[in-house]
Amino acid sequence: MYYTTHSFESFDGCRLNVRESGEGPLLLLIHGGATDADFWHDAGEVFSQWFHVISYDRRCHVRSETRRQRRMLDAHMEDASALIRAFAGPEDEGKAYIICHSMGGFVGMRLCEKHPEQVRKILFHEPVFSFYRHLCQKSLHAMTHTLTFDEFRGRPATEEELANVAPDTEALKKYDLPWLLTYRTPYETLATMPVFFGVGEQSKGTAIYNETIRSAEKLNAPLLWFPGTHNCAFCLPHEFAYLCMGALL
């Protein structure tokens, strides 16, 4: 393995499964729903050529401890904040580059609200959006992108990675849906932050694609066009990492 694994004690004692690799400026990778640190496995290896990379299983997901808090989104946000504090070197000045995928976008947005001093630059790749605007018109299934690992140009998921999807899906339904359905994109805060947005070329026509473009336009923020689908970081990790690296650095 190119990375070192840590059992990290977060702000409330919750043990998180953390992967660390590379040297350079700190880069925190926050995965979405129904997945875990495996999502970043190949992209993390590429990123480690330029960054000090930290990826992790969010609390209640697979290898991390299942520990509930009354405000679960704030718990996820404080986990991310604790990781930045713990792994930032003197040269980082307490800041990190951050890449958030899908549902991890709300974690990154909440971090921007509560700990903006820790964010050097943050990139949201097809982040989830404020569902309350759509709930009266469409089902949750219709609003979200089909979460598939299919990509003819990329590698297939391994049996182990696919086996992890089932418990991750249960964790999403059990621990994440309440805050997913109620959180609203904090546009006023994001307007003051160094934010980027990214969409996949094959996501065109989906709600998450349209909402990502809407957010970038609303904030006049840079928009990156990635190859592939919603899961570009997993399926086309080299392309994803090089594009992100060019934008962030």
Beta strands, then each sheet from edge to edge (+ up, - down):
strand 1: 4-9
strand 2: 15-21
strand 3: 26-30
strand 4: 52-56
strand 5: 96-101
strand 6: 119-125
strand 7: 195-200
strand 8: 223-226
sheet 1: 1+ 2- 4+ 3+ 5+ 6+ 7+ 8+
end
